[in-house]
Amino acid sequence: MSTEHVLDDRPRGDARARIRESANKVPEVTVYFWIIKVLTTGMGETASDFLAHLLGPIPAVGLGGLAFAASLVLQFAVRRYVAWIYWTAVVMVSVFGTMAADVLHVGLGVPYTLSTPLFLIALTAVFVLWYASERTLSIHSVRTRRRESFYWAAVLATFALGTAAGDLTATIGLGYLGSVVLFAVAICVPPVAHRTRLLGAVTAFWTAYVITRPLGAFLADWMALPGTRGGLCWGLGPVTLSWTVAVLALVGYLAASRQDVRTA
């Protein structure tokens, strides 16, 4: 999606807007943003399963919950976007969110046919409340505590929706590789629809954001799981480690180059 005007509702010539931009808490949407987002969702999927096998489900969920809470506290504590802090929070949304989704479905028995529409309603409610309060859904204006709260509520809701919708599609028998192809095609639809003016910037951005979750999760599962389950049998630990290294390398590059920070 275009990085020039996606969700950008600021006056171009407003000097005060340019000053306030330095305190924005969300990165500029570039190709690196989408690559890292897909990597974090896949890494969160395999890391969750790896930790559950290593530590046991209850300790893993407890540890994941503490790390998730700590990452959000740190993200809210800083006064501007800091690459490693922001993406640590996104990673923990993915890791703990996967654990919570497993508890909801496996532990509590909530079917995906029920959770998918419920999470869609929850996401819609977040957007309605966000716009009613702030009169904007722009990710380029996340400069106050309240807007940041709405933003992370939307991130959590999109992750939950993507998890449920992705797992729901798994029941149609495509397998991991087939699902990867399905969602790889699906994630191309929002930017194309936006460029052809069939979708607005906000709708296109958040639709693609939802799709990153099943795309990354199915890709990671396909690489990690055994051939008897349709995977490449690389193992949960190696896939988690390799994807973590890739995330660290890309976030380190962005922290050094600041290519995801708007300067004008």
C-alpha positions as protocol buffer text, in pm:
chain_id: "A"
residue {
  index: 1
  type: MET
  ca { x: 0 y: 0 z: 0 }
}
residue {
  index: 2
  type: SER
  ca { x: 115 y: 353 z: -66 }
}
residue {
  index: 3
  type: THR
  ca { x: 329 y: 501 z: 206 }
}
residue {
  index: 4
  type: GLU
  ca { x: 248 y: 855 z: 99 }
}
residue {
  index: 5
  type: HIS
  ca { x: -113 y: 887 z: 201 }
}
residue {
  index: 6
  type: VAL
  ca { x: -229 y: 574 z: 382 }
}
residue {
  index: 7
  type: LEU
  ca { x: -442 y: 698 z: 669 }
}
residue {
  index: 8
  type: ASP
  ca { x: -279 y: 1040 z: 647 }
}
residue {
  index: 9
  type: ASP
  ca { x: -526 y: 1309 z: 752 }
}
residue {
  index: 10
  type: ARG
  ca { x: -282 y: 1590 z: 836 }
}
residue {
  index: 11
  type: PRO
  ca { x: -263 y: 1923 z: 655 }
}
residue {
  index: 12
  type: ARG
  ca { x: 50 y: 1915 z: 439 }
}
residue {
  index: 13
  type: GLY
  ca { x: 171 y: 2264 z: 510 }
}
residue {
  index: 14
  type: ASP
  ca { x: 98 y: 2281 z: 881 }
}
residue {
  index: 15
  type: ALA
  ca { x: 424 y: 2345 z: 1069 }
}
residue {
  index: 16
  type: ARG
  ca { x: 265 y: 2247 z: 1398 }
}
residue {
  index: 17
  type: ALA
  ca { x: 165 y: 1909 z: 1251 }
}
residue {
  index: 18
  type: ARG
  ca { x: 526 y: 1849 z: 1147 }
}
residue {
  index: 19
  type: ILE
  ca { x: 644 y: 1927 z: 1500 }
}
residue {
  index: 20
  type: ARG
  ca { x: 389 y: 1692 z: 1653 }
}
residue {
  index: 21
  type: GLU
  ca { x: 488 y: 1416 z: 1411 }
}
residue {
  index: 22
  type: SER
  ca { x: 809 y: 1358 z: 1603 }
}
residue {
  index: 23
  type: ALA
  ca { x: 597 y: 1220 z: 1889 }
}
residue {
  index: 24
  type: ASN
  ca { x: 395 y: 981 z: 1675 }
}
residue {
  index: 25
  type: LYS
  ca { x: 394 y: 634 z: 1831 }
}
residue {
  index: 26
  type: VAL
  ca { x: 340 y: 427 z: 1514 }
}
residue {
  index: 27
  type: PRO
  ca { x: 592 y: 359 z: 1234 }
}
residue {
  index: 28
  type: GLU
  ca { x: 549 y: 472 z: 877 }
}
residue {
  index: 29
  type: VAL
  ca { x: 385 y: 201 z: 666 }
}
residue {
  index: 30
  type: THR
  ca { x: 653 y: 72 z: 428 }
}
residue {
  index: 31
  type: VAL
  ca { x: 728 y: -266 z: 275 }
}
residue {
  index: 32
  type: TYR
  ca { x: 942 y: -338 z: 584 }
}
residue {
  index: 33
  type: PHE
  ca { x: 636 y: -285 z: 803 }
}
residue {
  index: 34
  type: TRP
  ca { x: 443 y: -559 z: 623 }
}
residue {
  index: 35
  type: ILE
  ca { x: 737 y: -801 z: 611 }
}
residue {
  index: 36
  type: ILE
  ca { x: 804 y: -765 z: 984 }
}
residue {
  index: 37
  type: LYS
  ca { x: 434 y: -793 z: 1063 }
}
residue {
  index: 38
  type: VAL
  ca { x: 406 y: -1126 z: 879 }
}
residue {
  index: 39
  type: LEU
  ca { x: 726 y: -1252 z: 1043 }
}
residue {
  index: 40
  type: THR
  ca { x: 605 y: -1162 z: 1393 }
}
residue {
  index: 41
  type: THR
  ca { x: 275 y: -1346 z: 1343 }
}
residue {
  index: 42
  type: GLY
  ca { x: 450 y: -1659 z: 1220 }
}
residue {
  index: 43
  type: MET
  ca { x: 710 y: -1644 z: 1494 }
}
residue {
  index: 44
  type: GLY
  ca { x: 436 y: -1594 z: 1752 }
}
residue {
  index: 45
  type: GLU
  ca { x: 254 y: -1903 z: 1626 }
}
residue {
  index: 46
  type: THR
  ca { x: 555 y: -2136 z: 1653 }
}
residue {
  index: 47
  type: ALA
  ca { x: 694 y: -1972 z: 1969 }
}
residue {
  index: 48
  type: SER
  ca { x: 362 y: -2024 z: 2146 }
}
residue {
  index: 49
  type: ASP
  ca { x: 354 y: -2394 z: 2058 }
}
residue {
  index: 50
  type: PHE
  ca { x: 725 y: -2437 z: 2138 }
}
residue {
  index: 51
  type: LEU
  ca { x: 690 y: -2277 z: 2484 }
}
residue {
  index: 52
  type: ALA
  ca { x: 377 y: -2479 z: 2559 }
}
residue {
  index: 53
  type: HIS
  ca { x: 565 y: -2801 z: 2484 }
}
residue {
  index: 54
  type: LEU
  ca { x: 877 y: -2688 z: 2672 }
}
residue {
  index: 55
  type: LEU
  ca { x: 719 y: -2538 z: 2985 }
}
residue {
  index: 56
  type: GLY
  ca { x: 367 y: -2676 z: 2984 }
}
residue {
  index: 57
  type: PRO
  ca { x: 54 y: -2482 z: 2882 }
}
residue {
  index: 58
  type: ILE
  ca { x: -16 y: -2306 z: 3213 }
}
residue {
  index: 59
  type: PRO
  ca { x: 339 y: -2176 z: 3284 }
}
residue {
  index: 60
  type: ALA
  ca { x: 374 y: -2075 z: 2918 }
}
residue {
  index: 61
  type: VAL
  ca { x: 51 y: -1873 z: 2924 }
}
residue {
  index: 62
  type: GLY
  ca { x: 150 y: -1711 z: 3254 }
}
residue {
  index: 63
  type: LEU
  ca { x: 496 y: -1618 z: 3130 }
}
residue {
  index: 64
  type: GLY
  ca { x: 354 y: -1496 z: 2800 }
}
residue {
  index: 65
  type: GLY
  ca { x: 96 y: -1283 z: 2979 }
}
residue {
  index: 66
  type: LEU
  ca { x: 360 y: -1116 z: 3196 }
}
residue {
  index: 67
  type: ALA
  ca { x: 585 y: -1045 z: 2897 }
}
residue {
  index: 68
  type: PHE
  ca { x: 288 y: -910 z: 2701 }
}
residue {
  index: 69
  type: ALA
  ca { x: 188 y: -674 z: 2982 }
}
residue {
  index: 70
  type: ALA
  ca { x: 547 y: -555 z: 3031 }
}
residue {
  index: 71
  type: SER
  ca { x: 590 y: -483 z: 2660 }
}
residue {
  index: 72
  type: LEU
  ca { x: 276 y: -267 z: 2650 }
}
residue {
  index: 73
  type: VAL
  ca { x: 378 y: -82 z: 2967 }
}
residue {
  index: 74
  type: LEU
  ca { x: 712 y: 0 z: 2805 }
}
residue {
  index: 75
  type: GLN
  ca { x: 546 y: 103 z: 2478 }
}
residue {
  index: 76
  type: PHE
  ca { x: 311 y: 343 z: 2658 }
}
residue {
  index: 77
  type: ALA
  ca { x: 594 y: 479 z: 2872 }
}
residue {
  index: 78
  type: VAL
  ca { x: 803 y: 616 z: 2585 }
}
residue {
  index: 79
  type: ARG
  ca { x: 704 y: 949 z: 2428 }
}
residue {
  index: 80
  type: ARG
  ca { x: 777 y: 864 z: 2064 }
}
residue {
  index: 81
  type: TYR
  ca { x: 805 y: 569 z: 1828 }
}
residue {
  index: 82
  type: VAL
  ca { x: 1107 y: 352 z: 1913 }
}
residue {
  index: 83
  type: ALA
  ca { x: 1149 y: 63 z: 1669 }
}
residue {
  index: 84
  type: TRP
  ca { x: 1259 y: -211 z: 1907 }
}
residue {
  index: 85
  type: ILE
  ca { x: 1001 y: -119 z: 2174 }
}
residue {
  index: 86
  type: TYR
  ca { x: 713 y: -99 z: 1926 }
}
residue {
  index: 87
  type: TRP
  ca { x: 797 y: -428 z: 1755 }
}
residue {
  index: 88
  type: THR
  ca { x: 856 y: -605 z: 2087 }
}
residue {
  index: 89
  type: ALA
  ca { x: 497 y: -516 z: 2176 }
}
residue {
  index: 90
  type: VAL
  ca { x: 376 y: -650 z: 1840 }
}
residue {
  index: 91
  type: VAL
  ca { x: 572 y: -973 z: 1893 }
}
residue {
  index: 92
  type: MET
  ca { x: 416 y: -1021 z: 2236 }
}
residue {
  index: 93
  type: VAL
  ca { x: 68 y: -955 z: 2097 }
}
residue {
  index: 94
  type: SER
  ca { x: 140 y: -1241 z: 1859 }
}
residue {
  index: 95
  type: VAL
  ca { x: 290 y: -1482 z: 2113 }
}
residue {
  index: 96
  type: PHE
  ca { x: 42 y: -1426 z: 2395 }
}
residue {
  index: 97
  type: GLY
  ca { x: -248 y: -1377 z: 2153 }
}
residue {
  index: 98
  type: THR
  ca { x: -183 y: -1721 z: 2005 }
}
residue {
  index: 99
  type: MET
  ca { x: -179 y: -1870 z: 2355 }
}
residue {
  index: 100
  type: ALA
  ca { x: -506 y: -1696 z: 2444 }
}
residue {
  index: 101
  type: ALA
  ca { x: -669 y: -1812 z: 2120 }
}
residue {
  index: 102
  type: ASP
  ca { x: -568 y: -2171 z: 2195 }
}
residue {
  index: 103
  type: VAL
  ca { x: -717 y: -2145 z: 2544 }
}
residue {
  index: 104
  type: LEU
  ca { x: -1039 y: -2001 z: 2402 }
}
residue {
  index: 105
  type: HIS
  ca { x: -1083 y: -2274 z: 2141 }
}
residue {
  index: 106
  type: VAL
  ca { x: -919 y: -2581 z: 2293 }
}
residue {
  index: 107
  type: GLY
  ca { x: -968 y: -2507 z: 2662 }
}
residue {
  index: 108
  type: LEU
  ca { x: -1312 y: -2346 z: 2654 }
}
residue {
  index: 109
  type: GLY
  ca { x: -1442 y: -2511 z: 2340 }
}
residue {
  index: 110
  type: VAL
  ca { x: -1552 y: -2192 z: 2163 }
}
residue {
  index: 111
  type: PRO
  ca { x: -1597 y: -2278 z: 1792 }
}
residue {
  index: 112
  type: TYR
  ca { x: -1436 y: -2063 z: 1523 }
}
residue {
  index: 113
  type: THR
  ca { x: -1777 y: -2014 z: 1364 }
}
residue {
  index: 114
  type: LEU
  ca { x: -1874 y: -1823 z: 1678 }
}
residue {
  index: 115
  type: SER
  ca { x: -1546 y: -1649 z: 1765 }
}
residue {
  index: 116
  type: THR
  ca { x: -1489 y: -1512 z: 1412 }
}
residue {
  index: 117
  type: PRO
  ca { x: -1806 y: -1297 z: 1398 }
}
residue {
  index: 118
  type: LEU
  ca { x: -1765 y: -1198 z: 1763 }
}
residue {
  index: 119
  type: PHE
  ca { x: -1412 y: -1069 z: 1701 }
}
residue {
  index: 120
  type: LEU
  ca { x: -1535 y: -886 z: 1390 }
}
residue {
  index: 121
  type: ILE
  ca { x: -1798 y: -714 z: 1603 }
}
residue {
  index: 122
  type: ALA
  ca { x: -1532 y: -630 z: 1864 }
}
residue {
  index: 123
  type: LEU
  ca { x: -1303 y: -476 z: 1601 }
}
residue {
  index: 124
  type: THR
  ca { x: -1591 y: -274 z: 1456 }
}
residue {
  index: 125
  type: ALA
  ca { x: -1675 y: -149 z: 1805 }
}
residue {
  index: 126
  type: VAL
  ca { x: -1314 y: -36 z: 1860 }
}
residue {
  index: 127
  type: PHE
  ca { x: -1320 y: 163 z: 1534 }
}
residue {
  index: 128
  type: VAL
  ca { x: -1658 y: 319 z: 1612 }
}
residue {
  index: 129
  type: LEU
  ca { x: -1545 y: 428 z: 1960 }
}
residue {
  index: 130
  type: TRP
  ca { x: -1208 y: 547 z: 1827 }
}
residue {
  index: 131
  type: TYR
  ca { x: -1367 y: 764 z: 1559 }
}
residue {
  index: 132
  type: ALA
  ca { x: -1641 y: 892 z: 1789 }
}
residue {
  index: 133
  type: SER
  ca { x: -1377 y: 1002 z: 2039 }
}
residue {
  index: 134
  type: GLU
  ca { x: -1102 y: 1133 z: 1808 }
}
residue {
  index: 135
  type: ARG
  ca { x: -1279 y: 1205 z: 1475 }
}
residue {
  index: 136
  type: THR
  ca { x: -994 y: 1024 z: 1297 }
}
residue {
  index: 137
  type: LEU
  ca { x: -859 y: 673 z: 1259 }
}
residue {
  index: 138
  type: SER
  ca { x: -525 y: 793 z: 1123 }
}
residue {
  index: 139
  type: ILE
  ca { x: -223 y: 595 z: 1237 }
}
residue {
  index: 140
  type: HIS
  ca { x: -20 y: 907 z: 1163 }
}
residue {
  index: 141
  type: SER
  ca { x: -185 y: 1090 z: 1450 }
}
residue {
  index: 142
  type: VAL
  ca { x: -125 y: 843 z: 1735 }
}
residue {
  index: 143
  type: ARG
  ca { x: 26 y: 1108 z: 1962 }
}
residue {
  index: 144
  type: THR
  ca { x: -191 y: 1090 z: 2273 }
}
residue {
  index: 145
  type: ARG
  ca { x: -242 y: 821 z: 2533 }
}
residue {
  index: 146
  type: ARG
  ca { x: -607 y: 781 z: 2436 }
}
residue {
  index: 147
  type: ARG
  ca { x: -534 y: 740 z: 2064 }
}
residue {
  index: 148
  type: GLU
  ca { x: -259 y: 495 z: 2143 }
}
residue {
  index: 149
  type: SER
  ca { x: -501 y: 295 z: 2360 }
}
residue {
  index: 150
  type: PHE
  ca { x: -747 y: 276 z: 2071 }
}
residue {
  index: 151
  type: TYR
  ca { x: -466 y: 178 z: 1834 }
}
residue {
  index: 152
  type: TRP
  ca { x: -348 y: -116 z: 2045 }
}
residue {
  index: 153
  type: ALA
  ca { x: -707 y: -224 z: 2109 }
}
residue {
  index: 154
  type: ALA
  ca { x: -748 y: -239 z: 1731 }
}
residue {
  index: 155
  type: VAL
  ca { x: -421 y: -434 z: 1696 }
}
residue {
  index: 156
  type: LEU
  ca { x: -542 y: -689 z: 1952 }
}
residue {
  index: 157
  type: ALA
  ca { x: -883 y: -717 z: 1787 }
}
residue {
  index: 158
  type: THR
  ca { x: -734 y: -765 z: 1439 }
}
residue {
  index: 159
  type: PHE
  ca { x: -506 y: -1036 z: 1572 }
}
residue {
  index: 160
  type: ALA
  ca { x: -797 y: -1217 z: 1735 }
}
residue {
  index: 161
  type: LEU
  ca { x: -1005 y: -1186 z: 1419 }
}
residue {
  index: 162
  type: GLY
  ca { x: -720 y: -1303 z: 1195 }
}
residue {
  index: 163
  type: THR
  ca { x: -657 y: -1600 z: 1423 }
}
residue {
  index: 164
  type: ALA
  ca { x: -1018 y: -1713 z: 1429 }
}
residue {
  index: 165
  type: ALA
  ca { x: -1078 y: -1652 z: 1058 }
}
residue {
  index: 166
  type: GLY
  ca { x: -754 y: -1827 z: 962 }
}
residue {
  index: 167
  type: ASP
  ca { x: -829 y: -2131 z: 1176 }
}
residue {
  index: 168
  type: LEU
  ca { x: -1182 y: -2138 z: 1037 }
}
residue {
  index: 169
  type: THR
  ca { x: -1050 y: -2159 z: 682 }
}
residue {
  index: 170
  type: ALA
  ca { x: -825 y: -2447 z: 791 }
}
residue {
  index: 171
  type: THR
  ca { x: -1138 y: -2658 z: 829 }
}
residue {
  index: 172
  type: ILE
  ca { x: -1201 y: -2648 z: 453 }
}
residue {
  index: 173
  type: GLY
  ca { x: -907 y: -2881 z: 394 }
}
residue {
  index: 174
  type: LEU
  ca { x: -660 y: -2667 z: 201 }
}
residue {
  index: 175
  type: GLY
  ca { x: -366 y: -2773 z: 414 }
}
residue {
  index: 176
  type: TYR
  ca { x: -86 y: -2542 z: 524 }
}
residue {
  index: 177
  type: LEU
  ca { x: 65 y: -2473 z: 183 }
}
residue {
  index: 178
  type: GLY
  ca { x: -275 y: -2423 z: 23 }
}
residue {
  index: 179
  type: SER
  ca { x: -370 y: -2181 z: 299 }
}
residue {
  index: 180
  type: VAL
  ca { x: -43 y: -1990 z: 251 }
}
residue {
  index: 181
  type: VAL
  ca { x: -126 y: -1946 z: -118 }
}
residue {
  index: 182
  type: LEU
  ca { x: -484 y: -1843 z: -34 }
}
residue {
  index: 183
  type: PHE
  ca { x: -381 y: -1570 z: 210 }
}
residue {
  index: 184
  type: ALA
  ca { x: -85 y: -1457 z: -2 }
}
residue {
  index: 185
  type: VAL
  ca { x: -337 y: -1383 z: -276 }
}
residue {
  index: 186
  type: ALA
  ca { x: -584 y: -1234 z: -28 }
}
residue {
  index: 187
  type: ILE
  ca { x: -334 y: -985 z: 114 }
}
residue {
  index: 188
  type: CYS
  ca { x: -282 y: -841 z: -236 }
}
residue {
  index: 189
  type: VAL
  ca { x: -651 y: -753 z: -268 }
}
residue {
  index: 190
  type: PRO
  ca { x: -672 y: -457 z: -21 }
}
residue {
  index: 191
  type: PRO
  ca { x: -386 y: -251 z: -176 }
}
residue {
  index: 192
  type: VAL
  ca { x: -516 y: -317 z: -528 }
}
residue {
  index: 193
  type: ALA
  ca { x: -867 y: -222 z: -419 }
}
residue {
  index: 194
  type: HIS
  ca { x: -731 y: 93 z: -258 }
}
residue {
  index: 195
  type: ARG
  ca { x: -536 y: 196 z: -568 }
}
residue {
  index: 196
  type: THR
  ca { x: -847 y: 148 z: -781 }
}
residue {
  index: 197
  type: ARG
  ca { x: -1051 y: 344 z: -524 }
}
residue {
  index: 198
  type: LEU
  ca { x: -1273 y: 52 z: -432 }
}
residue {
  index: 199
  type: LEU
  ca { x: -1157 y: 69 z: -70 }
}
residue {
  index: 200
  type: GLY
  ca { x: -1068 y: 364 z: 147 }
}
residue {
  index: 201
  type: ALA
  ca { x: -726 y: 388 z: 306 }
}
residue {
  index: 202
  type: VAL
  ca { x: -841 y: 292 z: 655 }
}
residue {
  index: 203
  type: THR
  ca { x: -1039 y: -11 z: 541 }
}
residue {
  index: 204
  type: ALA
  ca { x: -761 y: -129 z: 309 }
}
residue {
  index: 205
  type: PHE
  ca { x: -492 y: -95 z: 578 }
}
residue {
  index: 206
  type: TRP
  ca { x: -677 y: -280 z: 852 }
}
residue {
  index: 207
  type: THR
  ca { x: -803 y: -552 z: 616 }
}
residue {
  index: 208
  type: ALA
  ca { x: -446 y: -626 z: 512 }
}
residue {
  index: 209
  type: TYR
  ca { x: -342 y: -609 z: 878 }
}
residue {
  index: 210
  type: VAL
  ca { x: -595 y: -881 z: 967 }
}
residue {
  index: 211
  type: ILE
  ca { x: -473 y: -1103 z: 682 }
}
residue {
  index: 212
  type: THR
  ca { x: -109 y: -1089 z: 797 }
}
residue {
  index: 213
  type: ARG
  ca { x: -197 y: -1309 z: 1092 }
}
residue {
  index: 214
  type: PRO
  ca { x: -321 y: -1622 z: 909 }
}
residue {
  index: 215
  type: LEU
  ca { x: -63 y: -1570 z: 633 }
}
residue {
  index: 216
  type: GLY
  ca { x: 230 y: -1568 z: 876 }
}
residue {
  index: 217
  type: ALA
  ca { x: 87 y: -1843 z: 1097 }
}
residue {
  index: 218
  type: PHE
  ca { x: 20 y: -2087 z: 812 }
}
residue {
  index: 219
  type: LEU
  ca { x: 361 y: -2018 z: 658 }
}
residue {
  index: 220
  type: ALA
  ca { x: 541 y: -2083 z: 986 }
}
residue {
  index: 221
  type: ASP
  ca { x: 335 y: -2396 z: 1058 }
}
residue {
  index: 222
  type: TRP
  ca { x: 405 y: -2528 z: 708 }
}
residue {
  index: 223
  type: MET
  ca { x: 778 y: -2489 z: 769 }
}
residue {
  index: 224
  type: ALA
  ca { x: 777 y: -2626 z: 1125 }
}
residue {
  index: 225
  type: LEU
  ca { x: 534 y: -2915 z: 1142 }
}
residue {
  index: 226
  type: PRO
  ca { x: 602 y: -3275 z: 1035 }
}
residue {
  index: 227
  type: GLY
  ca { x: 526 y: -3414 z: 693 }
}
residue {
  index: 228
  type: THR
  ca { x: 243 y: -3623 z: 836 }
}
residue {
  index: 229
  type: ARG
  ca { x: 62 y: -3293 z: 898 }
}
residue {
  index: 230
  type: GLY
  ca { x: 157 y: -3142 z: 564 }
}
residue {
  index: 231
  type: GLY
  ca { x: 465 y: -2953 z: 683 }
}
residue {
  index: 232
  type: LEU
  ca { x: 835 y: -2942 z: 598 }
}
residue {
  index: 233
  type: CYS
  ca { x: 938 y: -3087 z: 938 }
}
residue {
  index: 234
  type: TRP
  ca { x: 1193 y: -2815 z: 1023 }
}
residue {
  index: 235
  type: GLY
  ca { x: 1080 y: -2808 z: 1386 }
}
residue {
  index: 236
  type: LEU
  ca { x: 916 y: -2547 z: 1609 }
}
residue {
  index: 237
  type: GLY
  ca { x: 1241 y: -2439 z: 1774 }
}
residue {
  index: 238
  type: PRO
  ca { x: 1446 y: -2382 z: 1457 }
}
residue {
  index: 239
  type: VAL
  ca { x: 1163 y: -2197 z: 1281 }
}
residue {
  index: 240
  type: THR
  ca { x: 1102 y: -1978 z: 1587 }
}
residue {
  index: 241
  type: LEU
  ca { x: 1473 y: -1899 z: 1615 }
}
residue {
  index: 242
  type: SER
  ca { x: 1522 y: -1825 z: 1244 }
}
residue {
  index: 243
  type: TRP
  ca { x: 1217 y: -1601 z: 1222 }
}
residue {
  index: 244
  type: THR
  ca { x: 1323 y: -1421 z: 1542 }
}
residue {
  index: 245
  type: VAL
  ca { x: 1665 y: -1354 z: 1392 }
}
residue {
  index: 246
  type: ALA
  ca { x: 1498 y: -1217 z: 1077 }
}
residue {
  index: 247
  type: VAL
  ca { x: 1276 y: -986 z: 1285 }
}
residue {
  index: 248
  type: LEU
  ca { x: 1574 y: -864 z: 1489 }
}
residue {
  index: 249
  type: ALA
  ca { x: 1776 y: -794 z: 1175 }
}
residue {
  index: 250
  type: LEU
  ca { x: 1498 y: -594 z: 1008 }
}
residue {
  index: 251
  type: VAL
  ca { x: 1408 y: -400 z: 1323 }
}
residue {
  index: 252
  type: GLY
  ca { x: 1777 y: -325 z: 1379 }
}
residue {
  index: 253
  type: TYR
  ca { x: 1803 y: -195 z: 1024 }
}
residue {
  index: 254
  type: LEU
  ca { x: 1500 y: 29 z: 1071 }
}
residue {
  index: 255
  type: ALA
  ca { x: 1630 y: 158 z: 1404 }
}
residue {
  index: 256
  type: ALA
  ca { x: 1956 y: 255 z: 1237 }
}
residue {
  index: 257
  type: SER
  ca { x: 1819 y: 388 z: 907 }
}
residue {
  index: 258
  type: ARG
  ca { x: 1494 y: 540 z: 1044 }
}
residue {
  index: 259
  type: GLN
  ca { x: 1326 y: 460 z: 713 }
}
residue {
  index: 260
  type: ASP
  ca { x: 1001 y: 402 z: 899 }
}
residue {
  index: 261
  type: VAL
  ca { x: 995 y: 748 z: 1058 }
}
residue {
  index: 262
  type: ARG
  ca { x: 817 y: 1024 z: 867 }
}
residue {
  index: 263
  type: THR
  ca { x: 1023 y: 1344 z: 868 }
}
residue {
  index: 264
  type: ALA
  ca { x: 787 y: 1575 z: 678 }
}
